[in-house]
Amino acid sequence: MNQKIKIGTKTAIVGKNGAGKTTFIKLLCRLYEPTEGQILLNGIDIRYYDYKDYADLFAVVFQDFNLFSFSIAENVASNGSYDEARVIDCLNRAGFADRLAKLENGIKSNIYQQEEGGVEISGGEAQKIAIARALYKDAPLVILDEPTSALDPVSEYEIYKKFDEMVEDKTSIYISHRMSSCRFCDNILVFDDGQIVEHGTHDELVEANGLYADLWNAQAQYYN
């Protein structure tokens, strides 16, 4: 199935485990090369673009992201030099403000214990720093692959509530197993066995009574 992602829209990608959601993103980011079909950007096969120029278009938070035993600011900026105000703004937008306020050295705090005075962070806090790093890059296309999997329900709700503010007017793609997180998106792509089997808005897909409706109904009992 052919699918277009329009500039400035929010797209959710859903499906069962192993349906091909993350593989699709890695193909889109040119971490893999397609063995069939094409991925086009402005009508041109993405393989014809300079790789670095193409990669600069994306800010991605994968499930298996890594942070390093450097300062929080260096992790957010991915650089030894950084704009302090911008680092703090991105951390605040990613929901890290409360923890940041409790750190004696603020954004200059080293994470983990590799350095003297290093601080330990939880999995959820690490996820927020990774989201802040994606925001700091300020790329036109933001991809979040299960960005709230390690967050508690309250923090997860805050991320959803502030999602529009976080991505601003950028094009965004959001992968999630939680159907409730898809309702704010302009379009939902439903994957099954490596293919897009349905697409549409939340209401359209529930009405269609297909795979998305099955997934929604299976989780809906926990939302009520």
N, C-alpha and C positions, 0 to 999 in steps of 0.2 A: 504494500500500500504506500503510495506517495503521500508525503506530508510536508506542508510548508510551515515554518515558524516565522512569524512576522516581527519586524523590528518594534520594540517597545512593549511586547506582550509578555504575559506570564504563562508558562506552560508547565503542567504537572505530568509526570510520567509514573504510571503505576502498573502493578502486575504482581504475580506470585514470585516467590524466590526462584531465581534461575530463569526468569522469563526473558532476560536480555536487556534489562534497563541500563545497567552500568556499562555493558558492552557497547550499547548505542552511544552513550556519552563518550566513551573512549575512542570510538570511531569518529565522532563529531570533532573531538579534540586532536585527531590525527595521531593518537597513540597506537592505534591499529590502522592498517590499510583495508578497505573493503575488498572482499573477494567477489562480491556481486553488487551490481547497481552503482549508483553515484551519490555523493553528497555535494550539493552545489551551494556556493555562496555568491549571491547576485548573478546567478546563471552560469557561473564558472566552476568547474570541478575543483574542489579544494586542494587537490594534489598539485595544481599548477601555481599555487601561491607560494611565496617564500615562507619556509616553515616558521622562522622566528616572527615574521610579521603576522602570520596567521595565529600563532600561539599567543601573541600579545592581545588578541581580541577577547581572550577568555580569562575569567577569574573563576577557579574551580575549587570546591571543597569536596574531595572524595571521602568515602567512608574510612579509608586507610591512610588518612593524612598523617604527616609527621611534624612535630615541633622539635626544637633544638634547645640544648642547654645554654642558651644565651638569654639576654634580657627579653622581657615581654615586647618592648618596642622593636627590637631587632627581629623577633619572630613575626610581628605584624608587618613590618616594612620589608622583610626579607633582605635587609641591608644593614650595614653598620652605621649609615647616616640616615636620618629620618626627620620628618616634620612632627614635632612633639604634639602639637595641637591636633593634627590630623590623626595621629595614632590614637589619642584619647577619644576623639570623636568616633572613630571606627569601633573601638572597644565598647563605648557607651551604646552605640547602635546595635552591637552584637549581644548586649545584655550583660557585659562584664563589669559594669560600673560599681556595683556593690562590693565585689571582691577587690577591685582596684583601689577603692577608698580605704581598705583595711591594710594595704601593703605599705610598709614604711618607706620603701624606695620607689613606690609607684610603678610607672612603666619601665623604670630602670632595674626593677627586680629581676634577678636571674631565676629562671624556672628550673625545677629539679635540683638535685643536690651535687651536681658536678662542680659547682663553684661555691666558695665560701658565702654563706648567707643565702643560698638558693632556697626557693620556696617550692613546696609541693602543691600541685594543682590536681583537681579531680578530672575525671574523663569529660564531664559536662563543661567544666571551665576550659579545658583544652579545646573542646569543640567550639566554644565561643571565640577563643583566640584565633582559631583557624578561619572562622567566619569573618572576623575582623581583618584578617590578612587578605581575604578575597575582596572585601570592601575597600581596603587601602589601595589595592592595585588599580581600582577605578577603571576596569575594562568595560567595554560596552556590552559584553555578554557575561552574565553571572550564572554559574551552574552549582547547585547545592545537592549533593548526593547523600540523602538521609542525614541532613544537618542537625537533627534534634534527637538522634537515637540514644545519646547518652545523657539527655537532659531530663530533669524531673518534670512532672506535668505542668507546674506553674511556670517554669522557665520556658518550656515548650510553647505554652499558650502565649507568653510574651513575645517569643520569636515570631509566631504566626501573626499576632496582632500588629507587630511593627514591620512586617515583611515589605509592605509597600514603601515605607520610609527607608528601609534598608537598601532596596534595589533602585529606589527613585524611579527614573524614567528609562532604566536599562532593560534590555531583553533578558529574561530570566527563565531558567529551566530548573525544575524542582522535582527531585525523585523522592518518593515517600511510600512507606507501607501503610501509613495512616490515612485512610480515606477522608477523614474530617479536615485534613490540612489542604485538600485539593479544591475546596469550595471557592477559595478566593482567586483561583486561576482562570485566565481567559479561555484556555483550552486544555483538555486532558487527553493524553495518549495512553491507551491501554495496551500493554504488551502481553503476549502469550507465545511461548515456544519460539522466541526470537523474532516475532513479527508484531506489527501494529495491527490489532484486530478491531479496535474501536477508537473513535475520537469524537470529542464534543465537549460541551459544558457539563458540569455536574448534573444539572436538572435534566438535560437531554439524555445523558447516559443512564441515569436512574430510570427515566421513562422508557428507554429502549429495552430494559430488562435483560441485558446480556451479562457478560463477565463482570463489568464494572458494578452493575447492580448487585450481583452475587457477592462481590467483595465488600461493597458498602453494607449490605444487609447483614453480612457475617460479623461486621464490627459495630453496627448501629446500636445493638443492645447495650454496648458499653458507653455510648454517648448519652443515653437517656437517663 
